[in-house]
């Protein structure tokens, strides 16, 4: 649906510098299309490099009209909400952009099509609700365990711990080495930037494992398949890790962890256990005492945002000493230390 010639405006109103801006920040980092601007009245007049970790001189504008005047023909809703629910206050923004002739990329559970399609003024306009399942899979049957390739699953200690980011960084790293590699996107951000995948949290629970398995089998010709992780077995609001493990039958995993956190971000009563023990638990759950392929965690990818350089390096050292595994912040320092373990 998204063509390489489409020019993108990312709507990030009041969320450039918070966790809800994950969709927009990831698009800024990984989307191949030209991004002409970011829409946010809070930081209008600045460049994205001045207010975020993205080192790109993309202008921030205050209105949809500014974005349209700069040549944008697609608006990407770059803000994710709790539960994927669309606030009513967004409706006027969506309607205005469509009436300007722009197409829409929506990563929320609440669909925009067909409700807003009546406002389209051009035949070439479209609405892409990325969290809509495209097929009904068969029940999972461990077919991925029969493959001879390497299957790398991203796991985490929490939600939004960097699983998608680390997976895409690994994907780029291996492609640059001319490795025959595939990527299975399982969330709205990964689907948007890669153009395909499965919206795992939109599938019925009984279908989730089969959906992952189907996506992995579709990549059976790849020497290495990277599977974007979701959630955590530690989080009481997440049921995603088990179908990801069963559908992928991973041979390798990478643990993603927010370095400064000792507890879940929004559930401080739930403490993050010792990382070495947590790694052992994930390996045991993935293999189920040898029933499924042995899945080895090959490294710990830390998110050291909001930490000073010396503090981040000290944390990396502590994690390596504790787990006996290579650790780094793949955005801050590059991922070679971990990624080379696959080669």
URLINGI-V984852 format. One record per helix or strand of 2 or more residues. SS is the DSSP state (H for helix, E for strand). FROM is the first residue (numbers start at 1). TO is the last residue. Records with the same first field share a line. If there is no record, write none. Layout:
# URLINGI-V984852
SS: FROM-TO / FROM-TO
This chain:
# URLINGI-V984852
E: 7-11 / 34-39 / 59-61 / 74-77 / 103-106 / 127-129 / 150-156 / 181-184 / 224-227 / 252-258 / 296-303 / 326-328
H: 19-30 / 48-51 / 64-69 / 82-84 / 88-99 / 117-119 / 143-146 / 163-176 / 188-194 / 200-202 / 205-217 / 240-248 / 275-287 / 309-323 / 330-333 / 336-342
